[in-house]
Amino acid sequence: MRKELICIGCPMGCPLVVDFEGKNLIHVSGNTCPGGEKYAKEEISNPKRILTTTVKVENREEMLSVKSSATLPKEKLLNYMKIINGITCKAPIKIGTIIIKNIDNTGVNILATKNC
């Protein structure tokens, strides 16, 4: 199979053409650095994303912006969102505070990205 991707491994944003069979990478073209091939391989075999969203704050209309401390499996992002949507934080909260520790036993924390 062939797939076109935009590499997000660095600010260059190289347009990649990726040939693969199942989850096996065969060939990558269009990358200007070795990171493009690494990104393509992961994107084909096990795509991951940083999760950014918001959580409720008790007694406030404003929401608290949060993000994952590392990438999470793309296929499970909706599951993680269900967990996050069930959380209500209590102010005050400082940037970097762990809002959810080890979400769904992934070893990844959900962190506050601003003071609230």
The first five atom37 places (N, CA, C, CB, O) and aatype in JSON, in Angstrom:
{
  "aatype": [12, 1, 11, 6, 10, 9, 4, 9, 7, 4, 14, 12, 7, 4, 14, 10, 19, 19, 3, 13, 6, 7, 11, 2, 10, 9, 8, 19, 15, 7, 2, 16, 4, 14, 7, 7, 6, 11, 18, 0, 11, 6, 6, 9, 15, 2, 14, 11, 1, 9, 10, 16, 16, 16, 19, 11, 19, 6, 2, 1, 6, 6, 12, 10, 15, 19, 11, 15, 15, 0, 16, 10, 14, 11, 6, 11, 10, 10, 2, 18, 12, 11, 9, 9, 2, 7, 9, 16, 4, 11, 0, 14, 9, 11, 9, 7, 16, 9, 9, 9, 11, 2, 9, 3, 2, 16, 7, 19, 2, 9, 10, 0, 16, 11, 2, 4],
  "atom_mask": [
    [1, 1, 1, 1, 1],
    [1, 1, 1, 1, 1],
    [1, 1, 1, 1, 1],
    [1, 1, 1, 1, 1],
    [1, 1, 1, 1, 1],
    [1, 1, 1, 1, 1],
    [1, 1, 1, 1, 1],
    [1, 1, 1, 1, 1],
    [1, 1, 1, 0, 1],
    [1, 1, 1, 1, 1],
    [1, 1, 1, 1, 1],
    [1, 1, 1, 1, 1],
    [1, 1, 1, 0, 1],
    [1, 1, 1, 1, 1],
    [1, 1, 1, 1, 1],
    [1, 1, 1, 1, 1],
    [1, 1, 1, 1, 1],
    [1, 1, 1, 1, 1],
    [1, 1, 1, 1, 1],
    [1, 1, 1, 1, 1],
    [1, 1, 1, 1, 1],
    [1, 1, 1, 0, 1],
    [1, 1, 1, 1, 1],
    [1, 1, 1, 1, 1],
    [1, 1, 1, 1, 1],
    [1, 1, 1, 1, 1],
    [1, 1, 1, 1, 1],
    [1, 1, 1, 1, 1],
    [1, 1, 1, 1, 1],
    [1, 1, 1, 0, 1],
    [1, 1, 1, 1, 1],
    [1, 1, 1, 1, 1],
    [1, 1, 1, 1, 1],
    [1, 1, 1, 1, 1],
    [1, 1, 1, 0, 1],
    [1, 1, 1, 0, 1],
    [1, 1, 1, 1, 1],
    [1, 1, 1, 1, 1],
    [1, 1, 1, 1, 1],
    [1, 1, 1, 1, 1],
    [1, 1, 1, 1, 1],
    [1, 1, 1, 1, 1],
    [1, 1, 1, 1, 1],
    [1, 1, 1, 1, 1],
    [1, 1, 1, 1, 1],
    [1, 1, 1, 1, 1],
    [1, 1, 1, 1, 1],
    [1, 1, 1, 1, 1],
    [1, 1, 1, 1, 1],
    [1, 1, 1, 1, 1],
    [1, 1, 1, 1, 1],
    [1, 1, 1, 1, 1],
    [1, 1, 1, 1, 1],
    [1, 1, 1, 1, 1],
    [1, 1, 1, 1, 1],
    [1, 1, 1, 1, 1],
    [1, 1, 1, 1, 1],
    [1, 1, 1, 1, 1],
    [1, 1, 1, 1, 1],
    [1, 1, 1, 1, 1],
    [1, 1, 1, 1, 1],
    [1, 1, 1, 1, 1],
    [1, 1, 1, 1, 1],
    [1, 1, 1, 1, 1],
    [1, 1, 1, 1, 1],
    [1, 1, 1, 1, 1],
    [1, 1, 1, 1, 1],
    [1, 1, 1, 1, 1],
    [1, 1, 1, 1, 1],
    [1, 1, 1, 1, 1],
    [1, 1, 1, 1, 1],
    [1, 1, 1, 1, 1],
    [1, 1, 1, 1, 1],
    [1, 1, 1, 1, 1],
    [1, 1, 1, 1, 1],
    [1, 1, 1, 1, 1],
    [1, 1, 1, 1, 1],
    [1, 1, 1, 1, 1],
    [1, 1, 1, 1, 1],
    [1, 1, 1, 1, 1],
    [1, 1, 1, 1, 1],
    [1, 1, 1, 1, 1],
    [1, 1, 1, 1, 1],
    [1, 1, 1, 1, 1],
    [1, 1, 1, 1, 1],
    [1, 1, 1, 0, 1],
    [1, 1, 1, 1, 1],
    [1, 1, 1, 1, 1],
    [1, 1, 1, 1, 1],
    [1, 1, 1, 1, 1],
    [1, 1, 1, 1, 1],
    [1, 1, 1, 1, 1],
    [1, 1, 1, 1, 1],
    [1, 1, 1, 1, 1],
    [1, 1, 1, 1, 1],
    [1, 1, 1, 0, 1],
    [1, 1, 1, 1, 1],
    [1, 1, 1, 1, 1],
    [1, 1, 1, 1, 1],
    [1, 1, 1, 1, 1],
    [1, 1, 1, 1, 1],
    [1, 1, 1, 1, 1],
    [1, 1, 1, 1, 1],
    [1, 1, 1, 1, 1],
    [1, 1, 1, 1, 1],
    [1, 1, 1, 1, 1],
    [1, 1, 1, 0, 1],
    [1, 1, 1, 1, 1],
    [1, 1, 1, 1, 1],
    [1, 1, 1, 1, 1],
    [1, 1, 1, 1, 1],
    [1, 1, 1, 1, 1],
    [1, 1, 1, 1, 1],
    [1, 1, 1, 1, 1],
    [1, 1, 1, 1, 1],
    [1, 1, 1, 1, 1]
  ],
  "atom_positions": [
    [[0.84, -1.18, 0.0], [0.0, 0.0, 0.0], [0.88, 1.23, 0.0], [-0.96, 0.0, 1.21], [2.07, 1.17, 0.34]],
    [[0.3, 2.34, -0.38], [1.0, 3.62, -0.39], [0.15, 4.64, 0.34], [1.31, 4.09, -1.86], [-1.08, 4.67, 0.2]],
    [[0.82, 5.48, 1.13], [0.13, 6.51, 1.89], [0.97, 7.78, 1.87], [-0.14, 6.06, 3.34], [2.2, 7.72, 1.95]],
    [[0.31, 8.93, 1.77], [1.0, 10.21, 1.85], [0.79, 10.78, 3.24], [0.49, 11.2, 0.76], [-0.32, 10.81, 3.76]],
    [[1.89, 11.24, 3.85], [1.86, 11.81, 5.19], [2.62, 13.11, 5.22], [2.45, 10.82, 6.22], [3.46, 13.37, 4.35]],
    [[2.33, 13.94, 6.19], [3.15, 15.11, 6.49], [3.87, 14.78, 7.78], [2.28, 16.43, 6.61], [3.24, 14.54, 8.81]],
    [[5.19, 14.78, 7.73], [5.99, 14.45, 8.92], [5.84, 15.55, 9.97], [7.48, 14.25, 8.55], [5.94, 16.74, 9.66]],
    [[5.6, 15.14, 11.21], [5.51, 16.09, 12.32], [6.68, 15.9, 13.29], [4.17, 15.93, 13.05], [6.61, 16.34, 14.44]],
    [[7.74, 15.25, 12.82], [8.9, 14.98, 13.66], [9.75, 16.2, 13.93], [0.0, 0.0, 0.0], [10.46, 16.24, 14.93]],
    [[9.69, 17.2, 13.07], [10.44, 18.45, 13.26], [9.67, 19.56, 12.55], [11.92, 18.32, 12.72], [8.68, 19.29, 11.88]],
    [[10.11, 20.8, 12.67], [9.39, 21.92, 12.04], [9.38, 21.93, 10.5], [9.97, 23.19, 12.51], [8.65, 22.72, 9.91]],
    [[10.18, 21.08, 9.85], [10.24, 21.08, 8.38], [8.92, 20.67, 7.75], [11.35, 20.15, 7.91], [8.56, 21.19, 6.7]],
    [[8.19, 19.74, 8.36], [6.91, 19.29, 7.82], [7.02, 18.67, 6.44], [0.0, 0.0, 0.0], [6.27, 19.02, 5.53]],
    [[7.95, 17.77, 6.27], [8.2, 17.15, 4.96], [7.0, 16.32, 4.49], [9.46, 16.27, 5.01], [6.41, 15.58, 5.27]],
    [[6.65, 16.44, 3.2], [5.63, 15.56, 2.64], [6.26, 14.2, 2.34], [5.0, 16.18, 1.34], [7.2, 14.1, 1.56]],
    [[5.74, 13.17, 2.96], [6.29, 11.82, 2.82], [5.38, 10.96, 1.94], [6.47, 11.17, 4.19], [4.16, 11.1, 1.96]],
    [[6.0, 10.07, 1.19], [5.29, 9.01, 0.49], [5.79, 7.72, 1.11], [5.53, 9.05, -1.1], [6.99, 7.43, 1.09]],
    [[4.86, 6.95, 1.68], [5.22, 5.77, 2.45], [4.62, 4.53, 1.8], [4.73, 5.9, 3.92], [3.42, 4.45, 1.56]],
    [[5.48, 3.58, 1.51], [5.03, 2.28, 1.01], [5.15, 1.28, 2.14], [5.88, 1.83, -0.24], [6.16, 1.23, 2.84]],
    [[4.1, 0.48, 2.34], [4.07, -0.47, 3.45], [3.16, -1.64, 3.14], [3.63, 0.22, 4.74], [2.29, -1.57, 2.26]],
    [[3.37, -2.73, 3.88], [2.49, -3.89, 3.84], [2.08, -4.18, 5.26], [3.19, -5.14, 3.18], [2.93, -4.45, 6.11]],
    [[0.79, -4.12, 5.55], [0.31, -4.29, 6.92], [0.92, -3.21, 7.8], [0.0, 0.0, 0.0], [0.71, -2.02, 7.57]],
    [[1.67, -3.63, 8.81], [2.35, -2.67, 9.69], [3.85, -2.61, 9.42], [2.11, -3.04, 11.14], [4.61, -2.05, 10.21]],
    [[4.27, -3.17, 8.29], [5.69, -3.21, 7.93], [6.02, -2.13, 6.9], [6.07, -4.59, 7.38], [5.44, -2.09, 5.82]],
    [[6.95, -1.27, 7.26], [7.41, -0.2, 6.39], [8.32, -0.79, 5.32], [8.15, 0.89, 7.19], [9.23, -1.56, 5.63]],
    [[8.07, -0.43, 4.07], [8.9, -0.91, 2.96], [9.83, 0.2, 2.48], [8.01, -1.41, 1.8], [11.03, -0.02, 2.32]],
    [[9.27, 1.4, 2.25], [10.07, 2.5, 1.72], [9.44, 3.84, 2.09], [10.23, 2.38, 0.19], [8.21, 3.98, 2.13]],
    [[10.3, 4.83, 2.35], [9.85, 6.2, 2.62], [10.61, 7.13, 1.71], [10.07, 6.59, 4.12], [11.83, 7.0, 1.56]],
    [[9.91, 8.07, 1.09], [10.58, 9.12, 0.32], [10.0, 10.47, 0.7], [10.43, 8.86, -1.21], [8.88, 10.56, 1.2]],
    [[10.78, 11.51, 0.46], [10.34, 12.87, 0.75], [10.92, 13.44, 2.03], [0.0, 0.0, 0.0], [10.84, 14.65, 2.25]],
    [[11.49, 12.61, 2.86], [12.05, 13.09, 4.12], [13.42, 13.73, 3.88], [12.16, 11.94, 5.15], [14.21, 13.25, 3.07]],
    [[13.68, 14.82, 4.61], [14.98, 15.48, 4.5], [15.91, 15.13, 5.67], [14.79, 16.99, 4.44], [17.06, 15.57, 5.7]],
    [[15.41, 14.34, 6.61], [16.25, 13.91, 7.73], [15.83, 12.49, 8.14], [16.12, 14.9, 8.95], [14.76, 12.03, 7.73]],
    [[16.64, 11.79, 8.92], [16.3, 10.42, 9.34], [15.03, 10.36, 10.19], [17.45, 9.82, 10.12], [14.39, 9.31, 10.28]],
    [[14.66, 11.48, 10.82], [13.45, 11.5, 11.63], [12.19, 11.21, 10.83], [0.0, 0.0, 0.0], [11.22, 10.69, 11.37]],
    [[12.2, 11.53, 9.54], [11.05, 11.27, 8.69], [10.75, 9.79, 8.56], [0.0, 0.0, 0.0], [9.6, 9.37, 8.59]],
    [[11.81, 9.01, 8.41], [11.62, 7.56, 8.31], [11.13, 6.99, 9.64], [12.93, 6.88, 7.9], [10.26, 6.12, 9.66]],
    [[11.69, 7.48, 10.74], [11.25, 7.04, 12.07], [9.77, 7.38, 12.28], [12.13, 7.69, 13.18], [9.0, 6.54, 12.75]],
    [[9.38, 8.62, 11.93], [7.99, 9.04, 12.07], [7.08, 8.14, 11.22], [7.82, 10.52, 11.66], [6.05, 7.68, 11.7]],
    [[7.46, 7.89, 9.98], [6.63, 7.08, 9.07], [6.45, 5.67, 9.63], [7.26, 7.0, 7.67], [5.34, 5.13, 9.6]],
    [[7.53, 5.08, 10.13], [7.46, 3.72, 10.67], [6.49, 3.67, 11.84], [8.86, 3.25, 11.11], [5.66, 2.76, 11.93]],
    [[6.59, 4.64, 12.75], [5.69, 4.65, 13.91], [4.25, 4.93, 13.47], [6.13, 5.71, 14.94], [3.32, 4.32, 14.0]],
    [[4.07, 5.82, 12.53], [2.73, 6.17, 12.07], [2.03, 4.98, 11.41], [2.8, 7.35, 11.09], [0.81, 4.84, 11.52]],
    [[2.78, 4.14, 10.76], [2.21, 2.95, 10.11], [1.97, 1.83, 11.13], [3.14, 2.46, 8.99], [0.94, 1.16, 11.07]],
    [[2.92, 1.63, 12.05], [2.83, 0.49, 12.95], [2.1, 0.78, 14.26], [4.21, 0.0, 13.26], [1.37, -0.08, 14.76]],
    [[2.27, 1.96, 14.82], [1.68, 2.27, 16.13], [1.58, 3.79, 16.31], [2.52, 1.63, 17.27], [2.37, 4.36, 17.06]],
    [[0.63, 4.45, 15.63], [0.54, 5.9, 15.71], [0.25, 6.4, 17.13], [-0.52, 6.41, 14.76], [-0.58, 5.83, 17.84]],
    [[0.94, 7.46, 17.52], [0.78, 8.05, 18.84], [0.62, 9.56, 18.72], [1.98, 7.7, 19.76], [1.06, 10.16, 17.74]],
    [[-0.01, 10.16, 19.71], [-0.22, 11.6, 19.73], [-0.1, 12.13, 21.15], [-1.6, 11.96, 19.14], [-0.36, 11.42, 22.12]],
    [[0.31, 13.4, 21.26], [0.17, 14.13, 22.52], [-1.31, 14.49, 22.6], [1.12, 15.42, 22.6], [-1.89, 14.95, 21.62]],
    [[-1.92, 14.29, 23.75], [-3.33, 14.6, 23.95], [-3.44, 15.95, 24.64], [-4.05, 13.5, 24.78], [-2.91, 16.14, 25.74]],
    [[-4.11, 16.89, 24.01], [-4.37, 18.2, 24.61], [-5.88, 18.41, 24.67], [-3.69, 19.35, 23.79], [-6.59, 18.14, 23.71]],
    [[-6.35, 18.88, 25.82], [-7.78, 19.09, 26.01], [-7.98, 20.01, 27.22], [-8.53, 17.72, 26.21], [-7.06, 20.71, 27.64]],
    [[-9.17, 20.0, 27.76], [-9.49, 20.79, 28.95], [-10.24, 19.94, 29.96], [-10.32, 22.04, 28.57], [-10.84, 18.92, 29.62]],
    [[-10.18, 20.37, 31.23], [-10.95, 19.72, 32.29], [-11.73, 20.78, 33.06], [-10.02, 18.92, 33.25], [-11.36, 21.95, 33.07]],
    [[-12.8, 20.34, 33.69], [-13.63, 21.24, 34.49], [-12.9, 21.64, 35.76], [-14.98, 20.57, 34.83], [-12.1, 20.89, 36.31]],
    [[-13.19, 22.86, 36.2], [-12.65, 23.36, 37.47], [-13.85, 23.69, 38.36], [-11.72, 24.62, 37.26], [-14.75, 24.43, 37.96]],
    [[-13.84, 23.13, 39.55], [-14.93, 23.31, 40.52], [-15.19, 24.8, 40.76], [-14.6, 22.61, 41.85], [-14.26, 25.57, 40.98]],
    [[-16.47, 25.19, 40.72], [-16.94, 26.56, 40.99], [-16.38, 27.59, 40.01], [-16.56, 26.95, 42.39], [-16.28, 28.77, 40.37]],
    [[-16.04, 27.2, 38.81], [-15.55, 28.14, 37.79], [-16.15, 27.79, 36.43], [-14.0, 28.13, 37.72], [-16.38, 26.62, 36.11]],
    [[-16.4, 28.84, 35.65], [-16.87, 28.61, 34.28], [-15.72, 28.25, 33.36], [-17.6, 29.85, 33.75], [-15.89, 27.47, 32.42]],
    [[-14.54, 28.83, 33.64], [-13.4, 28.55, 32.77], [-12.91, 27.12, 32.96], [-12.26, 29.53, 33.05], [-13.0, 26.54, 34.05]],
    [[-12.39, 26.57, 31.89], [-11.84, 25.22, 31.91], [-10.33, 25.33, 32.06], [-12.22, 24.42, 30.61], [-9.74, 26.36, 31.74]],
    [[-9.71, 24.28, 32.54], [-8.26, 24.21, 32.69], [-7.68, 23.45, 31.51], [-7.87, 23.52, 34.03], [-8.09, 22.32, 31.23]],
    [[-6.73, 24.05, 30.81], [-6.08, 23.34, 29.7], [-5.07, 22.35, 30.26], [-5.38, 24.34, 28.73], [-4.35, 22.64, 31.21]],
    [[-5.05, 21.16, 29.66], [-4.17, 20.08, 30.09], [-3.57, 19.39, 28.86], [-4.93, 19.07, 30.97], [-4.08, 19.53, 27.75]],
    [[-2.48, 18.65, 29.09], [-1.91, 17.83, 28.01], [-1.22, 16.63, 28.62], [-0.91, 18.65, 27.15], [-0.9, 16.61, 29.81]],
    [[-1.0, 15.63, 27.78], [-0.31, 14.42, 28.24], [1.19, 14.71, 28.32], [-0.59, 13.22, 27.29], [1.73, 15.49, 27.54]],
    [[1.84, 14.06, 29.27], [3.28, 14.26, 29.47], [4.12, 13.54, 28.41], [3.68, 13.78, 30.85], [5.32, 13.8, 28.29]],
    [[3.5, 12.66, 27.65], [4.16, 11.93, 26.57], [3.08, 11.5, 25.57], [4.97, 10.68, 27.11], [1.89, 11.69, 25.81]],
    [[3.51, 10.91, 24.47], [2.54, 10.46, 23.47], [1.75, 9.26, 23.98], [3.25, 10.11, 22.16], [2.23, 8.46, 24.78]],
    [[0.53, 9.17, 23.47], [-0.38, 8.08, 23.81], [-0.84, 7.41, 22.52], [-1.61, 8.61, 24.63], [-0.86, 8.06, 21.47]],
    [[-1.21, 6.14, 22.57], [-1.69, 5.46, 21.36], [-2.92, 6.17, 20.77], [-2.03, 3.99, 21.68], [-3.92, 6.39, 21.47]],
    [[-2.84, 6.52, 19.51], [-3.9, 7.25, 18.83], [-5.23, 6.51, 18.91], [-3.53, 7.49, 17.37], [-6.28, 7.13, 19.08]],
    [[-5.19, 5.19, 18.79], [-6.42, 4.4, 18.77], [-7.18, 4.43, 20.09], [-6.1, 2.97, 18.43], [-8.36, 4.08, 20.13]],
    [[-6.53, 4.86, 21.18], [-7.17, 4.88, 22.49], [-7.48, 6.29, 23.0], [-6.29, 4.18, 23.47], [-7.89, 6.45, 24.15]],
    [[-7.29, 7.31, 22.16], [-7.51, 8.68, 22.62], [-8.94, 8.93, 23.11], [-7.19, 9.65, 21.49], [-9.13, 9.65, 24.09]],
    [[-9.92, 8.34, 22.45], [-11.31, 8.54, 22.9], [-11.54, 7.93, 24.29], [-12.3, 7.92, 21.89], [-12.29, 8.48, 25.09]],
    [[-10.89, 6.8, 24.57], [-10.98, 6.2, 25.91], [-10.39, 7.14, 26.96], [-10.26, 4.84, 25.95], [-10.97, 7.33, 28.03]],
    [[-9.24, 7.72, 26.65], [-8.6, 8.65, 27.58], [-9.46, 9.9, 27.79], [-7.2, 9.04, 27.08], [-9.52, 10.44, 28.89]],
    [[-10.12, 10.34, 26.71], [-10.99, 11.52, 26.83], [-12.17, 11.23, 27.77], [-11.52, 11.94, 25.45], [-12.58, 12.12, 28.51]],
    [[-12.7, 10.03, 27.76], [-13.79, 9.68, 28.68], [-13.32, 9.78, 30.12], [-14.3, 8.26, 28.4], [-14.05, 10.26, 30.99]],
    [[-12.1, 9.34, 30.38], [-11.53, 9.44, 31.73], [-11.36, 10.91, 32.11], [-10.17, 8.7, 31.82], [-11.76, 11.32, 33.2]],
    [[-10.78, 11.68, 31.22], [-10.52, 13.1, 31.49], [-11.83, 13.87, 31.68], [-9.7, 13.73, 30.35], [-11.91, 14.73, 32.55]],
    [[-12.83, 13.56, 30.88], [-14.12, 14.27, 30.99], [-14.82, 13.99, 32.32], [-15.03, 13.88, 29.84], [-15.72, 14.74, 32.7]],
    [[-14.43, 12.95, 33.01], [-15.02, 12.63, 34.3], [-14.33, 13.32, 35.47], [0.0, 0.0, 0.0], [-14.71, 13.11, 36.62]],
    [[-13.33, 14.14, 35.2], [-12.54, 14.79, 36.24], [-13.01, 16.22, 36.45], [-11.05, 14.77, 35.88], [-13.32, 16.93, 35.49]],
    [[-13.07, 16.65, 37.7], [-13.27, 18.05, 38.05], [-12.17, 18.42, 39.03], [-14.7, 18.3, 38.67], [-12.0, 17.78, 40.06]],
    [[-11.41, 19.47, 38.69], [-10.29, 19.92, 39.52], [-10.76, 20.98, 40.51], [-9.15, 20.47, 38.65], [-11.8, 21.62, 40.33]],
    [[-9.97, 21.15, 41.54], [-10.25, 22.16, 42.54], [-9.12, 23.19, 42.51], [-10.41, 21.53, 43.96], [-7.96, 22.85, 42.69]],
    [[-9.48, 24.48, 42.28], [-8.49, 25.55, 42.24], [-7.99, 25.84, 43.66], [-9.09, 26.84, 41.59], [-8.71, 25.57, 44.62]],
    [[-6.79, 26.38, 43.81], [-5.86, 26.8, 42.77], [-5.02, 25.64, 42.25], [-4.94, 27.89, 43.31], [-4.75, 24.67, 42.95]],
    [[-4.64, 25.78, 40.99], [-3.84, 24.77, 40.31], [-2.68, 25.49, 39.63], [-4.69, 23.95, 39.27], [-2.87, 26.51, 38.98]],
    [[-1.47, 24.95, 39.79], [-0.31, 25.54, 39.15], [0.06, 24.78, 37.88], [0.88, 25.56, 40.12], [-0.17, 23.58, 37.78]],
    [[0.62, 25.49, 36.94], [1.09, 24.87, 35.7], [2.04, 23.72, 36.05], [1.81, 25.91, 34.79], [2.89, 23.85, 36.93]],
    [[1.88, 22.61, 35.37], [2.72, 21.43, 35.61], [2.15, 20.46, 36.63], [0.0, 0.0, 0.0], [2.67, 19.35, 36.79]],
    [[1.08, 20.86, 37.33], [0.46, 19.96, 38.31], [-0.09, 18.72, 37.61], [-0.67, 20.69, 39.08], [-0.71, 18.81, 36.56]],
    [[0.14, 17.56, 38.21], [-0.41, 16.32, 37.66], [-1.9, 16.27, 37.98], [0.33, 15.06, 38.24], [-2.29, 16.24, 39.15]],
    [[-2.72, 16.27, 36.96], [-4.18, 16.22, 37.11], [-4.64, 14.76, 37.17], [-4.89, 16.98, 35.94], [-5.5, 14.41, 37.98]],
    [[-4.07, 13.92, 36.32], [-4.32, 12.48, 36.36], [-2.96, 11.79, 36.28], [-5.28, 12.01, 35.18], [-2.22, 11.98, 35.32]],
    [[-2.65, 11.01, 37.28], [-1.39, 10.28, 37.29], [-1.56, 8.93, 36.6], [-0.87, 10.09, 38.74], [-2.51, 8.19, 36.89]],
    [[-0.65, 8.62, 35.69], [-0.6, 7.3, 35.05], [-1.95, 6.93, 34.42], [-0.19, 6.23, 36.07], [-2.53, 5.89, 34.75]],
    [[-2.44, 7.77, 33.54], [-3.76, 7.56, 32.95], [-3.86, 6.16, 32.32], [-4.06, 8.64, 31.89], [-3.04, 5.78, 31.48]],
    [[-4.85, 5.43, 32.73], [-5.15, 4.1, 32.21], [-3.93, 3.17, 32.21], [-5.7, 4.21, 30.78], [-3.75, 2.35, 31.31]],
    [[-3.08, 3.32, 33.24], [-1.88, 2.5, 33.41], [-0.91, 2.57, 32.22], [-2.27, 1.06, 33.63], [-0.28, 1.57, 31.87]],
    [[-0.8, 3.76, 31.61], [0.1, 3.96, 30.48], [1.47, 4.47, 30.91], [-0.51, 4.92, 29.48], [2.42, 4.43, 30.12]],
    [[1.59, 4.94, 32.15], [2.82, 5.59, 32.59], [2.87, 7.05, 32.21], [0.0, 0.0, 0.0], [3.85, 7.73, 32.49]],
    [[1.8, 7.55, 31.58], [1.72, 8.94, 31.12], [0.8, 9.71, 32.05], [1.22, 9.02, 29.64], [-0.28, 9.24, 32.41]],
    [[1.24, 10.91, 32.43], [0.44, 11.78, 33.29], [-0.27, 12.84, 32.45], [1.32, 12.45, 34.37], [0.19, 13.2, 31.36]],
    [[-1.39, 13.32, 32.96], [-2.09, 14.45, 32.37], [-1.76, 15.65, 33.24], [-3.67, 14.2, 32.27], [-2.01, 15.65, 34.44]],
    [[-1.18, 16.69, 32.61], [-0.64, 17.85, 33.33], [-1.39, 19.13, 33.01], [0.83, 18.03, 32.99], [-1.86, 19.32, 31.89]],
    [[-1.5, 20.01, 34.02], [-2.05, 21.35, 33.8], [-1.07, 22.15, 32.96], [-2.33, 22.07, 35.16], [0.14, 22.09, 33.18]],
    [[-1.58, 22.9, 32.0], [-0.71, 23.7, 31.14], [-0.82, 25.19, 31.43], [-1.02, 23.44, 29.7], [-0.25, 26.0, 30.7]],
    [[-1.55, 25.55, 32.49], [-1.62, 26.94, 32.9], [-1.98, 26.99, 34.39], [-2.65, 27.73, 32.04], [-2.41, 26.01, 34.98]],
    [[-1.79, 28.15, 34.96], [-2.22, 28.38, 36.35], [-3.7, 28.67, 36.36], [-1.42, 29.55, 37.01], [-4.22, 29.31, 35.44]],
    [[-4.38, 28.21, 37.37], [-5.83, 28.43, 37.45], [-6.21, 28.64, 38.9], [-6.63, 27.24, 36.84], [-7.38, 28.85, 39.21]]
  ]
}
